[in-house]
Amino acid sequence: MTGRRNVARVCATATGVGASCALGVVTLAALPSMAGVAVLLGATVVIVVLAAGRWEVPATRVLTAAREPRPEELAVLGPAVRLLTVAGLLGSPVEVLILGHHEGVWVRAAGRRTVLVSRGMVGAAAPGGLPAQESAALLAHAIGRLRLGQTRFEVALEVALLPWRTVRAVAAGVGRVMGRLPLVRLAWRLRVVTGVVAVFQGVTVGPLLPGVAAGLVVALSYPLPWWEIRADQQAEADADNLVVAAGFGTALAGFLAREHQTPHTAARIHRLTAATAAGQQLALVC
């Protein structure tokens, strides 16, 4: 199981980085030589520094438009933080950043020590709202990802993946606008033909790099979404196990039960409750 998890994560990361490199090469080739070298060296230095764990918080703030929590927001999260302290999940420092433009109730991990909390989560955790146990469970899941090292190089990867993310965002925007047109939907389904033609033209007529890059982007558009979803679900399951071990499995299952139900959510609730019950039975036996 661990091997399959690592394969999915490596495939999801490597393919995105490969596509970004290909797109970056094409872009730099269009710039004046010295400008291209300067951009390449600058990007390399930033990525290496971020991979070493430096500049994590400021880089995360820039990439996500997050901000430092206000005193009243820290006070709202205080009861959940105290529960996490008792559970031993705050043995090392954790930086909390607030995403003020997100109304949904969720928490995310970033890098080695950063936890992103949505404004909706802070509002829900106010007195009379989300129970402290459930708030602690959501925070515990994000901290679990940090402890497991799942997001260790995430900030550096996000910078490295900017070219690929940009292309995908533009493609998604165009798709939302034009996706209802029958010819556009047909062209997307037959995009492999476009990729083959681009590669063939690049090899036979030139220029080579743009044709190969276009073919690579088309080829990666097929397996990459599945790899990304698979890797995220596997990482989520590992973090859920840590939440259960910390004693917040029932609280997390209770929060999820009130959310919009999907087959994945139902399976996750079952996994949390089953693991919690198994742990309780083991405790009774011991």
Disulfide bonds with the S-S distance in Angstrom:
none
